[in-house]
């Protein structure tokens, strides 16, 4: 496996991201970066999982607010993203490998218990799979603009179009992509922060590979594993909270399915915030308040 490492200098002067860098080797020569803020002695740990094509920078304002409330926050950069190492071939990435890498960090290395999962976009897919694989480690789940697809759902043109774009487009401007899927106007420095992990196209294999890993047809190799995860979620009794934005064209259609099928979603307060797909950019304070309130219950 050819592994690329983004130079630290690429992250100099990143705005609103004052967090100390922590690293763990999740496989031979493969280093994962994570933020670890707030007190270590509290009960719950909030794990914030980003999606495509962002990194833990997406949660920067939420990390600060939740940790200031006295709650530990761990926010990894998935392998291939952010300050984490980047295998150079698209074939180096799979859902199973992402889960192995996250398990190495969160379960084996940090040995987290009493986890509150916060997942968005593909971070929801990985987070839900991780939670059902280690249910005793998780106290509650909060999903924002996310889903767990099996390929049995009606085809959604936006997801299919995104898969095509990431596979074939010679142009993959990550900062502009995040800005275009946010409701507010991102500053130039913020767009540059999303571009920072990728000095050139060689570093983008993980970001380009991710959409193709998600099943959109019933015969996808991942479909059976996703269906088994849904079988376990259908028995999930712990709190399951959704926090979607009011103008996300990608994931809004999936919330009702989760509310209907997951027992833990009943008798919970579910939230709709202002914003588009990246609600962490559009309503970070409100999203953070929901997490803080859920952890206080």
N, C-alpha and C positions, 0 to 999 in steps of 0.2 A: 504494500500500500504506500503510495507516494503521498506524503503529508506536507501541507503548506502551513506556515505560521505567519499571521499578519504581524508586521513590525509594530512594536509598541508605539513608535513615533506617529503612527497613523491615528492614534487616539489622543494625542496631545491637544489640549484646548477644547475637548468635547464639552459643550455647555450642560450645566445642571446634572452632571454625573460625577459627584465627588467621591465615589465609593472605592474602597480598597479592593484590589484585585486578589482573588483567591483561585488556586488551580488544583486540579486533581487529575492524575493520569488514569484514565478510564480503560485504556488498553495499552499495549506496548507502544511507547512513543507517541501516544495520542492524548493530548492535554485538553481538559475541559475547564473553562473559566466560569466562575460563579460569584455573584454578590452575596454577602452574608452580613446583614445589618440588624441592629437591635440586640436586646439582651438574650443571652443563651439560657437563662434559668427559667424563663416563662413556660407556660404549659404548651400552647400551640405554636407551630411554626408555619407561616404562610409561604408556600412554594408557588412562585409566579412563573408560568411557562409561556414563553412567546411562541409565535408562529412564523409565518412566511411573508416576506423575506427579512424580518426584523431581528432584533436581539434584545438583550435585557435593557438596553437604553429606552425601549418602548415604555418600560415601567418606572422610569426614573423618578417622576413626581409622586407616584404611588408608593414606591419603596421608602422615600423620605417620610411621607405622612404616616404610613402604617408603622414603621419602625419607631417614629417619634411618639406613637401611642403606646409604646412599651411592648411591641410584638416583634418577634424575630421574623425576618424576611430572608428567604433564600431565593435568588433569581439566577438560574443557570443560563448560559448561552449554549444552545444546542450545538453539537458538533457540526461544523460547517458554517457557523454563524458567529457574529460578534468577535470576542477575543479568544474564542475556542479555536483549536486547530481545525484544519480543513483538508480532509482527504480530497485528492485532486480528480478522481474519477467518479462520474455519476453512479457507476455500478458499485461503488463502495458504500452506498447508503441504502438502508432498508428500514422499515418500521421496527423490525426485530433488533437491528443494531442500535437504533436510537433508544429503544427501551433498555437494552443492555447497558448502554452508556449512562443513561439516567439512573438506572438501578445501582450501578457502580458508585455514582456520586452520592445519591440521596439516601439509599438504603444501606449499602455496604460501608461507605466511607463516613458520611455524616451521621448515619444511624438515626435518622429522624423518626420521631414518633409524634402522634397527635397532630398530623399534618392537615392544614387547610389548603386544599388545592385551588389555585386560581389559574384557569386555562383559557386561552383565546386562540381562535383560528386553529392551525394544526397543533398548537400546544394543547388544545382540548383533546384532540385525538390521542396524543401520547399520554397526557395526564389521566384520561379516563382508563386507558389500557393499563397504566401503572397502578391506578387505584384498585382496579378489580384484581390485579395480580397480587397486591399486598393490602387487602382490605383492613387488616388490623392496624395498619400504620396511619390510616386516614380518618379524621373526625368529621370532615364535611367537604363538600365540593361546591365551588362557585364557577360557573361557566359563563363567559362573556363572548358573544358572537362566535360560537363554536359549535362543533357537531362531531358525531362519530358515524361515519358513512360505511355502509356495507356494500353498496352497489345495487341494492334492491330499491332504492329511492327513485323517484322520477328524475330523469336527466335534467340537470340545471345548466343552462347554456353558459352562465358566467364561470362555473367551475371548469366546464369542458374547454371554454375559451382560454382560461388561465393555464390549463394544462398544455394546450397547444402553444401558447405564447412562450412559456418557460422552456419548452422543448426545442422550438424552432427559431425563435426570434434572435437575430444576431445582436440585438440591442436590449440590454437588461439593466436599466437605470434604477437601482434600488431606491435611492432617495426620492426620486420622482414618483416611483410606484407607491411608496408609503404616503407621500404627500397627496397623491391623487385619490387615495382611499381614506383620507382623513377629512373631516368636515371643516376644520379650521386651516388657515394658511400657515404652513410651516415656514419658519425662518430659514435663510440660506444655511446658517450654521447647523440647524437641526437636520436638514436634508443631507448635509455633508456628513453628519454623524452616522446616518444610516448607510452612506456609501463607504465609510471608513474601513469596515472589515474586509473590503474587496479591492485591493490595489489594482487588480486587473481581472480579466475574464477567467483566468485559471482558478481563481479563488471562489468562483460562484457555483461550483459543481453541486454543492449541497443545496443551495437555494433553488437551482434549476431542477434538481432531482426530486425534491419533496412532493410537488403536486402529483407526479406520476405514481407515487407510492399509495395514494389514497384511492380506494375502489370507487369507480363510477359505473361499473357494470357488474352484474351478479356473478360472473365467472372470473373476476379478478382473483389472483393468488392470495390476496389479503382478505377476501370477503368472509371466508369461514372463521378466521380469527376474530374479525370484527363482530360477526354474528355471535360468537361465543362470549365476547365481552358484553354484548347487549343482553344476553341471557343472564349474566351476573348482575348487570345494572337493573334488570327487571326485578331483582331481589334486594336492591339497595335501599335500606331503611334509614340510613343516616341522612342528615340534612343535605339536600341538593337544591342549590339556589341558582337561578339564572339572572343574568344582568346583560341584557342586549341593548343595542342602540336603536334609535327610531328611524334611521335612514341607511341601514346596511343592506344592500341588495343581495349579498352573498349568502348569509346564514339565517336571516329572520325566519325563513320558512321551516327551519328545523326545530325551533323552540317548542312549538306545540307538541311535537312528537316526544320530546324529552319529558315534558310535563305530564303527558298522558301515560307514559310507559314506566317511569321511575317512581317507585313508592315514596322515596325520600323527598320528592318535590312537592308532595301534598302538605298542606298546612304550613308552607313556607311563603314568605313575601318575595315575590319576583319583581324585577325592576326593569324599567325602560329609561335609558338615559339619552341625552342629546348627542348625536354624532353619527358618523358613518362606520366603516369597518373597524378602524383603529380607535375604539372608544377610549383607550388609554391616552391618546393624544387629545381627544375632544372633551372628555369629562373625567379627567384623572382624579380630581378631588372628590367628586361624588362617588366614583367607583371605589376609591380608598375608604370612604366613610361606610359604604356597604360592607366591605371586608372587616373593618374594625367592629362594626355593630354585630356581625355574625360571630366573630370570635369572642364577643363578650357574653354571648348567650350560654 
